[in-house]
Amino acid sequence: AIDGIHIVGTLVNPATGNLIQGNFVGVAADGKSSVGTRTDIAPAPGTPEGNNLFGIEISGGNLNTVGGTAAGDRNVVGFNGIGIQLDNGAQQNIVRGNYSGVGADGITPAANLLQGIDLRSSNGFSAPLGPAQANEPGVSFNLIGGTPAGAGNLVAFNGTGGISVFGNPVS
C-alpha cells in the first residue's frame, strides 16, 4: 500500500476536522513487528515494511489532529517510508503523543525508512509526491508535540531524520 491513512484536500476544499487516534499503522497487532516485507528493488528489498510511502499523510488538510495526550489516543507508526507526513499546504494541524519509529511498548525499534515526522511543501515531484497545487500555501502553523503531559511524540530509530521540515518553494 502507498499510504496507511491518507487525508487529502485541495486549496479550495481542504480536508478539515479529522481525528486520527489509536491506530497501529504499518505495525502488526503485537505493536512491534511489521505487517509485511519490502518487495521493491530499491532501497531495501527484504526488510520489514508497513506502507511503501507514508504511514499517515495529511495532504492539503487543515485543523486535523493526529494522536492526543491520552495513551489511548496514540498512533504507533512504524516500518513505513515516512511515518507521519504533512504536505501540500497542510496548516494548523496538531500531531502529538504518537510513537513514530518505535513499537507500542515504547522501546522496540520499528524504524520508518526515512523520517519519523515530516512537514513538506511539494517541491516539483511527480505524483504521488506532487505536483504542487496552484497557489499552494506553504506547510505552516502546525503543532508537533507540545507542553501538556502526554503531548510529546516519541520519535526514534528512523532511517534519516526524526522530525524534518523542508521545501516551501510555492509559498
C-alpha positions as CSV (number, residue, x, y, z in Angstrom):
1,A,0.0,0.0,0.0
2,I,1.2,3.6,-0.6
3,D,-0.4,5.1,2.5
4,G,-1.8,3.6,5.6
5,I,-4.1,6.6,6.4
6,H,-4.5,9.3,3.8
7,I,-6.4,12.6,4.4
8,V,-6.5,14.6,1.2
9,G,-7.9,18.0,0.4
10,T,-7.3,20.9,-2.0
11,L,-6.7,24.6,-1.6
12,V,-10.3,25.3,-2.4
13,N,-11.7,22.4,-0.3
14,P,-9.2,21.5,2.4
15,A,-9.8,18.3,4.4
16,T,-10.6,19.7,7.9
17,G,-11.6,18.4,11.4
18,N,-10.4,14.8,11.0
19,L,-9.2,13.0,14.2
20,I,-6.7,10.1,13.8
21,Q,-6.2,8.3,17.1
22,G,-5.4,4.9,18.5
23,N,-4.1,3.2,15.3
24,F,-1.2,0.8,14.5
25,V,0.0,1.9,11.1
26,G,2.5,-0.3,9.4
27,V,2.9,-2.1,12.7
28,A,1.2,-5.5,13.3
29,A,-1.3,-6.2,16.1
30,D,1.5,-7.1,18.5
31,G,2.6,-3.4,18.3
32,K,6.2,-4.3,17.5
33,S,6.6,-6.2,14.2
34,S,5.9,-5.2,10.6
35,V,2.9,-6.2,8.5
36,G,5.0,-7.1,5.5
37,T,8.3,-7.2,3.7
38,R,9.6,-4.7,1.2
39,T,9.4,-6.1,-2.3
40,D,10.7,-3.0,-4.2
41,I,14.1,-3.3,-5.9
42,A,15.3,-0.3,-4.0
43,P,16.2,0.9,-1.5
44,A,16.0,-2.1,0.9
45,P,14.3,-5.2,-0.5
46,G,13.5,-8.0,2.0
47,T,13.4,-5.6,5.0
48,P,10.3,-5.2,7.2
49,E,7.7,-2.9,5.6
50,G,4.4,-1.3,6.6
51,N,3.3,1.1,3.9
52,N,5.6,1.9,1.0
53,L,5.3,5.7,1.3
54,F,3.5,7.2,4.3
55,G,2.1,5.7,7.5
56,I,-0.2,8.7,8.0
57,E,-0.4,11.6,5.4
58,I,-2.4,14.8,5.6
59,S,-2.2,16.4,2.2
60,G,-3.9,19.7,1.7
61,G,-5.6,19.5,5.1
62,N,-6.1,22.0,7.9
63,L,-7.2,21.7,11.5
64,N,-6.8,17.9,11.8
65,T,-5.5,16.1,14.9
66,V,-3.1,13.1,14.8
67,G,-2.8,11.5,18.2
68,G,-3.5,13.2,21.5
69,T,-2.4,13.4,25.1
70,A,-4.0,10.2,26.5
71,A,-2.2,6.9,25.9
72,G,-5.2,5.5,24.0
73,D,-5.0,8.5,21.6
74,R,-1.5,7.5,20.5
75,N,-0.8,6.2,17.0
76,V,2.0,3.7,16.7
77,V,3.6,4.3,13.2
78,G,6.4,2.2,12.0
79,F,8.0,0.3,9.1
80,N,6.7,2.9,6.5
81,G,8.7,5.0,4.0
82,I,7.9,8.1,6.2
83,G,6.0,7.8,9.4
84,I,3.7,10.9,9.6
85,Q,3.7,13.4,6.7
86,L,2.0,16.8,6.5
87,D,2.3,18.2,3.0
88,N,0.8,20.2,0.1
89,G,-0.4,23.2,2.0
90,A,-1.3,21.4,5.3
91,Q,-1.8,24.1,8.0
92,Q,-2.9,24.3,11.7
93,N,-2.7,20.5,12.3
94,I,-1.8,19.0,15.6
95,V,0.5,16.0,15.9
96,R,1.0,14.9,19.5
97,G,1.5,11.8,21.7
98,N,2.4,9.5,18.8
99,Y,5.2,6.9,18.5
100,S,7.0,7.0,15.2
101,G,9.7,4.5,14.6
102,V,9.1,2.9,18.0
103,G,6.9,0.0,18.9
104,A,3.8,0.2,21.2
105,D,6.0,-0.7,24.2
106,G,8.0,2.5,23.7
107,I,11.3,0.5,23.5
108,T,11.3,-1.8,20.5
109,P,12.6,-0.3,17.2
110,A,10.0,-0.1,14.4
111,A,12.0,2.2,12.1
112,N,10.5,4.1,9.3
113,L,12.8,4.0,6.2
114,L,13.2,7.8,6.1
115,Q,11.8,10.4,8.6
116,G,9.6,9.8,11.6
117,I,7.6,13.1,11.2
118,D,7.9,15.2,8.0
119,L,6.5,18.6,7.1
120,R,7.0,19.3,3.4
121,S,5.6,21.5,0.7
122,S,5.6,20.0,-2.7
123,N,8.9,20.6,-4.4
124,G,8.3,19.7,-8.0
125,F,7.9,15.9,-7.6
126,S,5.6,13.9,-9.8
127,A,2.6,12.0,-8.4
128,P,2.2,10.7,-5.7
129,L,4.6,13.1,-4.1
130,G,3.5,16.1,-6.1
131,P,2.9,18.3,-8.0
132,A,2.1,21.4,-6.1
133,Q,-1.5,22.7,-6.2
134,A,-2.0,26.0,-7.9
135,N,-1.3,28.9,-5.5
136,E,-0.5,26.3,-2.8
137,P,0.5,27.9,0.6
138,G,3.5,26.6,2.5
139,V,3.1,24.0,5.2
140,S,2.8,26.2,8.3
141,F,1.3,26.8,11.7
142,N,1.3,23.1,12.6
143,L,2.0,22.0,16.2
144,I,4.2,19.0,16.7
145,G,4.2,17.9,20.4
146,G,3.6,20.5,23.0
147,T,3.9,21.1,26.7
148,P,0.9,19.3,28.3
149,A,1.6,15.9,29.8
150,G,1.5,13.2,27.1
151,A,1.8,15.7,24.2
152,G,5.4,14.8,23.2
153,N,5.9,12.4,20.3
154,L,8.4,9.6,20.8
155,V,10.4,9.6,17.5
156,A,13.4,7.3,17.3
157,F,15.2,4.7,15.2
158,N,14.1,6.2,11.8
159,G,16.4,6.0,8.8
160,T,17.2,9.7,8.2
161,G,15.6,12.3,10.4
162,G,13.4,12.3,13.4
163,I,11.4,15.4,12.6
164,S,12.1,17.2,9.3
165,V,10.8,20.4,7.7
166,F,11.7,21.3,4.2
167,G,10.7,22.6,0.8
168,N,8.4,25.6,0.6
169,P,9.1,26.7,-3.0
170,V,5.5,27.8,-3.6
171,S,4.8,29.8,-0.5
